Amino acid sequence: MILRFPEFSRDLRRGDEAAVDDLLLRATGDAETARMIAALRSAGDIAGEVVLPFQDGIVGYYALARMRAPAGCLYVATVAIEPEWQGAGHGRRLMGVLSEWARLSGQSVIASGPLELFERAGFAAAPGPSGPLAVAGPVPPELAKGVIYPPAAGSRA
């Protein structure tokens, strides 16, 4: 096994979108996630996108989108790691940096999906309307009442 280490994560740059779309396709096996991210971008609902570069490519990615409710919250729209890079802790590292940023800035970031993945990265379980959600930063008191994702997220959130 050859050890490879990506570069430091950075914000998405203009022109990275095609490489991110390719990564999302390889990581998820379908083009729906890339379409959802494009729709969120088009609607102006993306709050930030971070990539994990390696040489001339991108091996990791996540997107944050603005929630409709609870007001002021962000959510992890997607996290993707190149399949051959999975299992080496790169996703946990990306989410760990995000979790620490949320804690230090006081920004609530909500994630759905495998709770244990996010908990290992510093998120905490919090009661959501249909089961626990992972939250980094302060837990909004109205979280248990309901969450509303942007329309472009559809049922993928």
N, C-alpha and C positions, 0 to 999 in steps of 0.2 A: 504494500500500500504506500503510495506516495502522499506525503503530507502537503497540503496546499492551504494557504491562508489568504482569505480575501483582504482587500484594502479596507480602510475605514469607511463606514457608511457615510452617505452624503445625500443631500436633497436631489430629487429627480431634476435633470436638466432638460431643456428643450432639445429634442432629438432622441431622447432615451425611450420614448414611448413605444416604438416598434420592438426594441429589445425587451422591454417589460412585457409587452403583449406575447412575445415568443416564450418568455419565461413562464408566464401564467398558463399558457397552453401546455407546456411540458410538465409543469407542476400539478395542474389540475386534470389534465386529460381532455378538457373541453374548452371551447372558446367563450363560454358564457361569462366567466369571471372577467375576461378582458373587455367584453361588451359592457358589462356592468360598470367597470372602472371608466371606460370611455363615456358612458352616459352620465356618471357622476361628475366627471370633468366638464362635460358639455353644459350640465345644469349649474355649474359653479358650486357644487356641494363638496368638493375635495378641499380639505383643510391643509393637507400636506402629503407628500409622497417621498419615501426614502428608499434608496437603492444600496445594495452591497456590491460594489464593483470588484472585478478580478480581471486584471490585464485589460483586454479590450471588450469585455463582456460584463453582464450583470448576472450575479448568482443568487441574489436575494432582493426582496422588495416587500414593502408594506404601504398601504394607503390609509389615511385617516379621513373620515368624512364627518360633516356636521349633522348632528341629529336634530330632528324637529322637536322631540321631547325625550328626556328632560332638557329644558332650554340650556344652551351653552355647553352641552356635552359633545364630545367627539366619540366616534367609534372606529374600531379597527375594521375597515371594509374588507381587507384581505391581507394575508401574509403568504408569501411564496418563497420557497428555497429550491434552487436547482436540484432535481432528483438525485443526482450523483453526489451532491453536497449535503443531503439531508442526514440527520443523525449525528452530526458533528457539533451541534450546539449553536449553529449560526442563527437560527430562528429565535432561540431563547435569548441570545445576545442582543438581537435587534429589539425584541420585546422588552428585555431588561432595561435597555437604555431608554426606551419609550416610557416604561413604568417609572423610572427615576425622574425623568423630565416632568411627568405628570405630578409626581409627589412634590418636587421642588417648585413647580410653577403654580400648583393649586388647581390644575386643570383636570377635570374628570374625563377619563377615557374608558369606554366600555368595550368589552370584547365578548363575542359569543363563540361557541365552538368548544373544543376539548378544554374544560376548565383546568385540568391538571397541567396542561401545556402553559397556560397563562400564569397559573399560580407559581410554577417553577421560575417564571421570569419576574416575579414581584407583584403581580396583580393579586387582589383579594376577592374571594367569593362574596357576592352580595345578592340578596333576594331580588329576583326580577319577577315580572308579571306571570311568566310561565316556567319558572325554575331559576336556578342561580345563574348569574352572569359574572364575568370577571371584570373587576374595576380597578383601575390605577388612579391614584389621586383621591380626592375626597369623594365619598359615596353620596350622590344626590339623594335627599330625603324622599323625593317623589319617584324614585326608580321603581319601587315595588308596585306603584300604581299603573305604570305603563311606559312603554318606549315607542317612539315613532321615528322610523328611519326615513331618509329621503326617498321619494318615489322611485328614483332610478335604482335604488338598492333592491327593490322588490322583495321577494322572500329569501334572498341570499344573505341578508344580514343576520 
